[in-house]
Amino acid sequence: MSKFSILSLVLFFAAFVGCNKKDSKSGGAFSSSVAERTYVAPGEHDEFYAFLSGGFSGQMSVYGLPSGRLLKVIPVFSQDAEKGWGYNEETKPMLNTSFGFVPWDDSHHPDLSQTNGELDGRWAFINGNNTPRVARVSLETFETEEILEIPFTAGNHASTFVTENTEYLVGATRFSIPINDKDMSIEEYKSNFKGAISFVSIDQEHGHMDLAFQIHTPGYNFDLSHPGRGKSHGWFFFTTYNTEEAHTLLEVNASQNDKDYIVAVNWKKAEEYIKEGKFTVKKAEYAHNLYDEETHTAVSTMKNEVKVLDSNLPGLMYLLPTPKSPHGCDVDPSGEYIVGNGKLAADLTVHSFDKMLKAIEAKKFVGESYGIPILDYDEVVAGVVKQPGLGPLHTEFDGKGNAYTTFFISSEVVKWKLGTWEVVDRQPTFYSPGHLMIPGGNSQKPFGKYLIAMNKITKDRYLPTGPEMNHSAQLFDISGEKMELLSDFPTIGEPHYAAGIPSEKITGKSKKIYNISDNKHPYATTAANQARVERKGNDVHIYMTMIRSNFSPDNIEGIRLGDTVYFHVTNLEQDFDVPHGFSMMGANNAEILVMPGQTETLVWTPKKAGVWPFYCTDFCSALHQEMQGYIRVSPQGSNVPLAWSLGEPVKTAEQHR
């Protein structure tokens, strides 16, 4: 090799090492240390669970951090053919509303249950923005157990956020509307359209939800909210926009006021008013849907009234002027600072809870709106972060005295200090971040190791897939003085918010099977020798079991055109991670995926005479392909007897009796 070639190689490796060192600081492509910090080896577990809203998918997705691996999509407000959610007879009631069966929604803001201001790993909550609903997900089963419709509400956006002992889940309307579905001209919006803040109580033993009361408010648009914590426990804070009460071309007409409001609600005072009977009862119709783990079946109940407080009751609500069209409303772990992120403001405004109380006591008001006192801006402001970026949206906290804010227009996350209000770091995102999440960021004890920025635009980040690209989550290491971009990964739907928790708070509680002995489903078949087929008029009920690798029964005859067939399928397995699927040819709903010890029901209406197969859709064993069966469908009026079998002579309904 020539001296020139050797020199070239030396220079090449020197340049490579130099780039590697340089990029290791910035998280560049050559940084092996960055890759190592997100690598979770096969068989090892992630440190955190991240629960991301699915936006227009209506679902909630679960990712591991730091790997960014998608662990599960939890069906909530939308039907899910993979699991049969909203298709099988057991879960259809979960999607019932006062508008009827609504198999879709727009899920926005997950939150996690807390005890004494710390995450406790019991439940996750999420809102449906379109048809106003809130849902509770069990973190034992990672399944939706309860959905409650919210009346007098349109666009359930400032939701779901829970108080620090999970006393309440709170949400507020995005679109104000005439109360009681009153028919009036839209031009009569001002003073006639109302908003609603809903307080949903949470039973501490089972998590069951109940609409405890509402506060009906002026016709502002409520955007986002967070509870007080620590010293401000007992208060709840909401950003509002459209304090102009415009009803058309809001892009212009709802951006006229120099300041909108953060609404401070004293929910402890609200409880006092409820106990004193200072509420009115308004008639309403809204659905409460509850899944029973013992029967594996949901029941939908319609409720018909709500306790309502007026927003102008003394001491109940106060308005904190906040520039301009604020979006995020975020409270730091101490409960002292309330951050308002004005989308059209050049600065970030931070209010002081202590100063707010002093201003209320001294009656430092500059007016009122519909009887609600407006506090003097200068009396309640703790500080201002000067010109940190363009388009501030949301702020999270690391528990170490730092705050992190997303800037949609300038596509960055900015780190700044509480108390001094100085910007100490900024990192670009790719591109246009909305929300961000630090695990535990909505609690008294954040886990300030990682930050996820949820970006709306991802062009050039991934392989092109046509006009629509997935949204992106970008993972930053925030354990040091400077933020460091570690990785990004595509997400399900459009995440609007996320909640994160250490995996150790959940893994020990995670359910592995349903005990077959506890199965109280009315159509359960808990042993293969109990399998049978019963006719009740034109309804045929098939009591079926599944176990590696057969269905019992697997041959069924005597079904006729005009019949409705109910497959009640019980998975007899009692081993972890052995679900079985069931699919019927010609069924116009979905498959069902049945967990060990569980019973689910699929309804099938045969459309053609013939012999039609069914099979297991979830690969369960080496003989999975052999897990199948047949149903014979005869013409209407046929006298073929009802019969079934499994590797034995055909058993008829008469013989079964």
C-alpha positions in Angstrom: 0.0 0.0 0.0 1.4 3.5 -0.9 2.1 6.2 1.7 -0.7 8.2 0.1 -3.2 5.4 0.7 -2.1 4.9 4.3 -2.4 8.7 4.9 -5.8 8.7 3.4 -7.0 5.9 5.6 -5.6 7.6 8.7 -7.4 10.9 7.8 -10.6 9.0 7.1 -10.6 7.3 10.5 -9.7 10.5 12.2 -12.6 12.3 10.6 -14.9 9.4 11.4 -13.9 9.4 15.1 -14.2 13.2 15.2 -17.7 13.1 13.7 -18.6 10.3 16.2 -17.5 12.4 19.1 -19.2 15.5 17.8 -22.4 13.6 17.0 -22.5 11.8 20.3 -23.2 15.2 21.9 -26.0 16.1 19.5 -27.5 12.7 19.1 -26.4 12.4 15.4 -26.5 9.4 13.2 -23.0 8.2 14.2 -23.6 8.2 17.9 -23.4 4.7 19.2 -23.9 5.9 22.7 -27.3 7.2 21.8 -28.3 3.9 20.2 -27.2 2.1 23.3 -29.3 4.2 25.6 -32.5 3.3 23.7 -31.6 -0.3 23.1 -33.6 -2.9 25.1 -32.2 -6.3 24.5 -34.4 -9.2 23.5 -36.2 -10.6 26.6 -35.5 -7.4 28.6 -38.2 -5.0 29.6 -38.6 -1.2 29.2 -38.2 1.1 32.2 -41.5 3.0 31.5 -44.9 2.5 30.0 -46.1 5.4 27.8 -49.8 5.7 27.1 -50.5 7.8 24.0 -53.9 8.9 22.8 -54.8 7.7 19.4 -56.6 10.9 18.3 -58.9 10.2 15.3 -58.4 6.4 15.7 -60.4 6.6 19.0 -58.0 4.3 20.8 -55.1 4.4 23.2 -51.7 3.0 22.4 -49.0 1.7 24.8 -45.3 2.1 24.1 -42.3 1.0 26.0 -39.6 3.6 26.9 -36.9 4.0 26.0 -37.2 1.4 23.2 -40.2 3.1 21.5 -41.7 -0.4 20.9 -45.4 -0.6 20.4 -46.7 -3.0 23.1 -50.5 -2.8 22.6 -53.3 -0.8 21.2 -56.2 -0.6 23.7 -59.6 -0.3 22.1 -61.6 2.4 23.8 -64.1 4.4 21.7 -63.7 2.8 18.3 -64.5 -0.7 17.1 -61.5 -3.0 16.8 -61.7 -6.0 14.6 -58.5 -7.5 15.9 -60.0 -8.1 19.3 -63.7 -8.0 18.4 -64.1 -4.9 20.6 -67.5 -3.3 19.8 -68.4 -6.3 17.5 -69.0 -9.1 20.0 -72.1 -9.1 22.1 -70.2 -8.5 25.3 -68.6 -5.2 24.3 -71.2 -3.7 22.0 -72.9 -1.9 25.0 -69.6 -0.1 25.7 -70.2 2.1 22.6 -73.8 3.0 23.5 -74.6 6.6 23.8 -77.7 8.9 24.0 -77.2 9.2 20.2 -77.4 5.4 19.8 -74.5 3.1 19.0 -71.4 5.3 18.2 -68.5 3.1 17.1 -65.9 5.9 16.8 -64.5 8.9 18.7 -61.6 11.3 18.8 -59.4 10.4 21.8 -57.2 13.2 23.2 -55.9 13.3 26.7 -54.9 10.3 28.8 -54.2 10.6 32.5 -53.3 8.1 35.3 -54.7 7.6 38.7 -52.8 9.0 41.7 -52.6 8.6 45.4 -51.2 11.5 47.5 -50.1 13.2 44.3 -48.1 10.2 43.0 -48.9 7.8 40.2 -50.3 4.5 41.7 -50.7 2.3 38.6 -54.4 1.4 39.1 -56.2 3.1 36.1 -55.7 5.1 33.0 -58.4 7.6 31.9 -59.0 9.1 28.4 -61.6 11.4 26.8 -63.7 11.1 23.7 -63.8 14.5 22.2 -66.5 14.1 19.5 -69.4 12.3 21.3 -68.5 13.6 24.8 -67.3 10.6 26.8 -64.7 9.6 29.3 -63.3 6.1 29.8 -61.5 4.2 32.5 -58.9 1.5 31.5 -57.8 -1.1 34.0 -54.0 -1.4 34.3 -54.4 -5.0 35.4 -55.9 -6.1 32.2 -55.1 -3.1 29.9 -58.8 -3.2 28.8 -61.5 -0.5 28.9 -63.8 -1.3 31.8 -66.1 1.8 31.8 -67.3 4.6 29.6 -69.4 7.5 30.8 -71.1 9.9 28.4 -71.0 13.6 29.5 -74.2 15.6 28.9 -74.6 19.4 28.1 -71.2 19.2 26.5 -69.9 19.5 23.0 -66.3 18.7 22.3 -65.1 17.2 25.6 -61.6 18.6 25.1 -60.3 19.9 28.5 -60.4 16.4 29.8 -59.4 13.9 31.3 -57.4 15.1 34.2 -57.6 13.7 37.7 -57.1 15.2 41.1 -54.2 14.1 43.1 -56.1 11.4 45.1 -58.2 10.5 42.1 -61.3 12.0 43.8 -62.4 13.4 40.5 -61.9 13.2 36.8 -62.6 16.6 35.4 -63.5 17.8 31.9 -64.9 20.8 30.2 -66.7 21.6 27.0 -64.8 22.9 24.0 -67.9 24.1 22.1 -70.5 26.0 24.1 -74.1 25.1 23.1 -77.6 26.0 24.1 -78.5 24.0 27.2 -81.2 21.4 27.0 -80.9 21.2 23.2 -82.8 24.4 22.8 -83.5 25.4 19.2 -82.3 28.9 18.6 -80.5 31.0 15.9 -76.7 30.5 16.0 -76.5 34.3 15.8 -78.0 34.4 19.3 -74.8 32.7 20.6 -73.6 35.5 23.0 -75.1 35.2 26.5 -77.3 32.2 25.4 -74.8 29.5 24.6 -73.2 27.9 27.7 -70.2 25.8 28.6 -70.1 23.0 31.2 -67.4 21.8 33.6 -68.0 18.2 34.7 -66.7 16.6 37.9 -66.8 12.8 37.6 -66.3 11.1 41.0 -64.1 7.9 41.1 -64.9 5.1 43.5 -61.6 4.3 45.2 -62.1 0.5 45.4 -63.4 -0.3 42.0 -62.8 2.9 40.0 -66.5 3.2 39.1 -67.3 6.6 37.7 -70.3 8.8 38.4 -71.2 12.3 37.2 -71.2 14.0 40.6 -72.0 17.6 39.4 -71.5 20.1 36.7 -70.8 23.9 36.7 -72.5 25.7 33.9 -70.4 28.6 32.6 -70.4 31.5 30.2 -70.1 30.5 26.5 -66.3 30.5 26.3 -64.3 27.7 24.6 -62.5 25.6 27.2 -59.3 24.3 25.9 -57.2 22.4 28.4 -56.9 21.9 32.1 -54.9 20.6 35.0 -55.6 20.1 38.7 -54.0 21.9 41.5 -51.6 19.9 43.6 -49.8 20.2 46.9 -50.7 23.7 48.1 -53.3 24.2 45.4 -55.0 20.9 45.9 -58.8 21.6 45.9 -58.5 23.9 42.8 -58.7 23.1 39.1 -57.5 25.4 36.3 -58.7 25.7 32.7 -57.6 27.7 29.7 -60.3 29.4 27.7 -60.4 31.1 24.4 -63.1 32.9 22.4 -64.0 35.0 25.4 -65.3 37.3 22.6 -68.2 34.7 22.3 -67.9 34.7 18.5 -69.9 32.2 16.5 -68.4 32.4 13.1 -64.9 32.8 11.5 -63.3 32.2 14.9 -59.8 32.4 13.3 -60.4 36.1 13.3 -63.3 36.9 15.6 -62.0 34.8 18.5 -58.6 36.4 18.4 -59.7 40.0 19.1 -59.1 40.2 22.9 -55.6 40.9 24.1 -56.2 38.5 27.0 -58.4 35.5 27.5 -58.7 33.7 30.8 -57.4 30.9 32.9 -60.5 29.8 34.9 -59.7 28.8 38.5 -62.3 26.6 40.0 -62.5 25.9 43.8 -63.9 22.4 43.7 -63.8 22.1 47.5 -66.2 25.1 47.6 -68.3 23.4 44.9 -68.6 20.3 47.2 -69.8 22.6 50.0 -72.4 24.1 47.7 -73.6 20.6 46.7 -73.9 19.5 50.4 -75.8 22.7 51.1 -78.3 21.9 48.3 -77.4 25.0 46.3 -77.8 23.3 43.0 -80.5 22.7 40.4 -81.3 19.4 39.0 -81.4 19.4 35.2 -83.0 16.6 33.2 -80.5 14.9 30.8 -80.0 11.7 28.9 -76.6 10.1 29.0 -75.1 6.6 28.9 -73.1 4.8 31.6 -71.4 1.7 30.3 -69.7 -0.7 32.6 -67.9 -3.9 31.9 -68.1 -6.7 34.5 -64.9 -8.8 34.7 -66.8 -11.7 36.3 -69.4 -12.0 33.6 -67.1 -10.7 30.9 -70.1 -8.6 29.7 -70.9 -4.9 29.5 -74.2 -3.3 30.6 -75.3 0.1 29.4 -77.6 2.1 31.6 -79.2 5.4 30.6 -79.1 8.2 33.3 -81.5 11.1 33.3 -80.4 14.0 35.6 -77.5 16.1 36.6 -76.8 18.3 39.6 -75.8 21.8 38.3 -74.1 24.7 40.0 -74.1 28.3 38.6 -70.6 29.6 37.9 -71.3 32.9 39.6 -71.8 31.4 43.1 -69.5 33.3 45.5 -66.0 31.9 45.8 -66.5 29.2 43.2 -64.7 30.6 40.1 -62.2 33.3 39.3 -60.8 34.5 36.0 -57.0 35.0 35.5 -56.3 37.2 32.4 -53.8 35.3 30.2 -52.4 36.3 26.7 -53.5 35.4 24.0 -55.7 32.5 22.9 -54.0 30.2 25.5 -54.0 26.5 24.8 -52.1 24.5 27.4 -52.8 25.0 31.1 -50.1 23.4 33.2 -49.4 23.2 37.0 -45.9 22.6 38.3 -45.3 19.8 40.9 -45.4 22.1 43.9 -48.8 23.5 42.9 -47.5 27.1 43.0 -47.1 27.9 39.3 -49.9 27.8 36.7 -48.5 28.2 33.1 -50.7 29.6 30.4 -49.4 29.0 26.8 -50.9 31.7 24.6 -50.8 30.4 21.0 -50.6 34.0 19.7 -48.5 35.4 22.5 -44.8 36.2 22.2 -44.1 35.3 25.9 -45.1 32.6 28.3 -47.2 33.7 31.2 -46.8 32.1 34.6 -49.4 32.7 37.4 -48.8 32.3 41.1 -51.2 30.4 43.2 -50.1 32.2 46.4 -50.5 35.6 44.7 -53.9 34.5 43.4 -55.2 33.7 46.9 -53.9 37.1 48.2 -55.5 38.9 45.3 -58.8 37.1 46.0 -58.6 38.0 49.7 -57.8 41.6 49.0 -60.5 41.7 46.2 -58.0 42.8 43.6 -60.6 42.6 40.8 -60.7 44.6 37.6 -64.3 43.7 36.7 -66.5 40.6 36.3 -67.8 38.4 33.5 -71.3 37.1 34.0 -70.8 37.6 37.8 -67.4 35.8 37.9 -64.6 38.1 39.3 -61.7 39.0 37.0 -58.5 39.2 38.9 -55.9 42.0 38.3 -53.3 40.5 35.9 -50.4 42.3 37.6 -51.5 41.0 41.0 -51.4 37.3 40.1 -48.5 37.0 37.6 -45.4 35.2 39.0 -43.3 35.9 36.0 -42.9 35.9 32.2 -40.6 33.8 30.0 -39.6 36.4 27.4 -39.7 35.4 23.7 -38.9 31.7 24.2 -40.2 30.7 20.7 -43.1 30.8 18.3 -46.5 29.1 19.0 -46.2 27.8 22.6 -48.6 25.0 23.3 -47.8 22.8 26.3 -45.5 22.6 29.3 -44.3 19.7 31.4 -42.0 19.6 34.4 -39.1 17.4 35.4 -39.3 17.8 39.2 -35.9 19.4 39.4 -37.1 23.0 38.9 -37.2 23.0 35.2 -40.1 23.4 32.7 -40.3 22.3 29.1 -42.6 23.9 26.5 -43.4 22.8 22.9 -43.4 25.5 20.2 -45.5 24.5 17.2 -44.4 27.2 14.7 -40.7 27.2 15.5 -40.7 23.3 15.9 -38.7 23.0 19.1 -38.8 22.1 22.8 -37.6 24.8 25.1 -36.3 24.2 28.6 -36.6 27.1 31.1 -36.2 27.5 34.9 -39.1 28.0 37.3 -38.6 31.1 39.4 -36.0 32.8 37.2 -37.9 32.3 33.9 -34.7 32.1 32.0 -34.4 29.8 28.9 -31.5 27.4 29.5 -31.8 25.0 26.5 -33.7 24.4 23.2 -33.8 21.5 20.9 -35.4 21.2 17.4 -38.1 18.7 16.7 -39.2 17.2 13.4 -41.7 18.8 13.0 -44.4 21.0 14.6 -44.8 19.5 18.1 -48.1 19.7 19.9 -48.1 18.0 23.3 -45.1 16.7 25.1 -44.9 14.2 28.1 -42.5 13.6 30.9 -43.4 10.4 32.9 -45.3 11.6 36.0 -45.3 15.1 34.6 -48.9 15.6 35.8 -48.1 14.7 39.4 -46.1 15.8 42.4 -43.4 13.4 41.5 -42.2 13.5 37.8 -39.6 11.1 36.7 -37.3 13.6 34.9 -35.3 11.2 32.8 -37.1 11.2 29.4 -39.3 13.6 27.5 -41.5 12.7 24.5 -42.4 15.3 22.0 -45.5 14.4 19.9 -45.0 15.9 16.4 -47.8 16.6 13.9 -45.7 16.6 10.7 -43.2 13.8 9.8 -42.3 14.4 6.1 -38.8 13.1 5.3 -38.5 11.3 8.7 -39.7 7.9 7.5 -40.0 5.9 4.2 -42.8 7.6 2.2 -46.2 5.9 2.3 -48.3 8.2 0.0 -50.0 11.4 1.0 -50.6 10.4 4.6 -47.7 9.9 7.0 -47.9 8.7 10.5 -47.3 11.2 13.3 -44.1 11.0 15.3 -43.0 10.7 18.9 -39.4 11.9 19.6 -37.6 10.7 22.7 -35.3 13.1 24.5 -32.9 12.4 27.4 -33.4 15.2 29.9 -31.3 13.8 32.7 -28.5 16.2 32.1 -28.3 20.0 31.7 -28.9 19.7 27.9 -31.7 17.9 26.2 -30.5 15.2 23.8 -32.6 13.6 21.0 -32.3 9.8 21.3 -34.8 8.4 18.8 -38.2 8.8 17.1 -40.9 6.4 16.2 -44.2 6.6 14.4 -47.4 6.6 16.4 -51.0 5.3 16.1 -53.4 8.0 14.9 -52.7 11.6 16.1 -51.5 11.6 19.7 -52.7 14.8 21.5 -51.2 13.9 24.8 -49.6 11.0 26.7 -49.1 9.8 30.2 -46.0 7.8 31.4 -45.3 5.7 34.5 -42.5 3.5 35.7 -43.2 -0.1 34.6 -42.5 -1.4 38.1 -45.7 0.3 39.3 -47.8 -1.9 36.9 -46.0 -5.2 36.1 -46.6 -6.9 39.4 -50.3 -6.2 39.1 -50.7 -7.3 35.5 -53.3 -10.0 35.1 -52.2 -13.1 33.1 -55.4 -15.2 32.9 -59.0 -15.2 33.9 -59.7 -18.0 36.3 -62.2 -20.3 34.7 -63.7 -21.0 38.1 -64.6 -17.3 38.4 -66.3 -17.1 35.0 -69.9 -16.1 35.6 -70.8 -15.4 32.0 -74.4 -16.5 31.5 -73.4 -18.5 28.4 -70.0 -19.9 29.7 -69.1 -23.5 29.0 -66.4 -24.4 31.5 -65.8 -28.0 30.4 -65.7 -29.6 26.9 -68.3 -32.2 27.9 -70.8 -29.4 28.5 -70.6 -28.2 24.9 -74.0 -28.3 23.2 -76.3 -26.6 20.7 -79.8 -25.3 21.6 -82.6 -23.9 19.4 -85.1 -21.3 20.6 -87.3 -20.6 17.7 -85.1 -19.1 15.0 -82.3 -18.4 17.5 -79.6 -21.1 17.8 -77.2 -20.9 20.7 -73.9 -22.8 20.3 -72.1 -23.4 23.6 -68.6 -23.9 22.4 -65.2 -24.5 24.1 -61.7 -24.0 22.7 -58.4 -25.5 23.8 -55.2 -26.4 21.9 -56.1 -27.5 19.3 -59.8 -28.0 18.8 -63.2 -26.5 19.1 -66.0 -28.5 20.9 -68.2 -29.1 19.0 -66.4 -28.9 15.6 -69.2 -30.3 13.4 -72.7 -28.7 13.6 -75.8 -29.5 11.5 -79.4 -28.5 11.5 -78.9 -24.7 11.0 -81.4 -23.2 8.6 -81.6 -20.1 6.5 -83.5 -17.5 8.6 -81.7 -18.6 11.8 -79.6 -16.3 13.9 -76.7 -18.2 15.3 -75.0 -17.2 18.6 -71.5 -18.6 19.1 -70.8 -18.5 22.9 -67.1 -19.4 22.9 -65.1 -20.1 26.1 -61.4 -20.4 26.1 -60.6 -23.3 28.5 -56.8 -22.5 28.6 -55.3 -21.5 32.0 -51.8 -20.8 30.7 -50.6 -17.2 30.3 -50.5 -15.9 26.7 -52.6 -18.6 25.0 -55.6 -16.7 23.5 -57.7 -18.3 20.8 -59.5 -16.6 18.0 -62.8 -17.5 16.4 -63.9 -16.6 12.9 -66.9 -17.7 10.9 -67.0 -17.5 7.1 -69.6 -15.0 6.0 -69.9 -13.2 9.4 -70.3 -9.5 8.6 -68.9 -8.3 12.0 -65.5 -9.5 13.0 -63.5 -12.3 14.6 -63.4 -12.6 18.3 -60.2 -13.0 20.3 -60.8 -14.9 23.6 -58.4 -14.8 26.5 -57.7 -17.8 28.7 -60.7 -18.3 31.0 -62.9 -15.8 29.1 -66.2 -16.2 27.2 -67.2 -14.1 24.2 -70.1 -14.2 21.8 -70.2 -13.8 18.0 -73.5 -13.5 16.1 -73.8 -14.9 12.6 -76.8 -14.8 10.3 -76.1 -17.3 7.4 -77.0 -16.0 4.0 -76.5 -19.1 1.9 -77.2 -22.8 2.2 -74.1 -25.0 2.2 -71.3 -26.2 4.5 -69.2 -23.4 5.9 -66.0 -23.5 7.9 -64.9 -21.7 11.1 -61.4 -21.6 12.4 -59.0 -20.2 15.0 -57.5 -16.9 14.0 -54.7 -16.7 16.6 -51.8 -19.0 16.1 -51.9 -21.1 19.2 -49.9 -24.3 18.7 -48.1 -26.5 16.2 -51.5 -27.8 15.2 -53.1 -24.4 14.9 -54.1 -25.1 11.3 -56.0 -28.2 12.4 -58.1 -26.0 14.8 -61.2 -25.7 12.6 -64.8 -26.9 12.2 -67.8 -26.9 9.9 -71.4 -25.8 10.0 -74.0 -27.2 7.7 -76.7 -24.7 6.7 -79.8 -26.1 5.1 -82.7 -24.3 3.3 -85.5 -22.7 5.2 -88.1 -25.3 6.3 -85.6 -28.1 6.1 -86.1 -31.0 8.5 -82.4 -31.7 9.1 -82.1 -32.3 12.8 -80.0 -30.1 15.1 -76.9 -32.1 15.8 -73.2 -31.6 16.8 -70.1 -33.7 17.4 -66.4 -33.7 18.2 -64.6 -36.9 17.0 -67.5 -39.0 18.0 -70.9 -40.1 16.6 -73.2 -37.2 15.9 -75.2 -36.1 19.0 -78.7 -34.6 18.3 -80.6 -32.2 20.5 -83.0 -35.1 21.4 -80.1 -37.2 22.6 -78.7 -34.4 24.6 -81.9 -34.0 26.5 
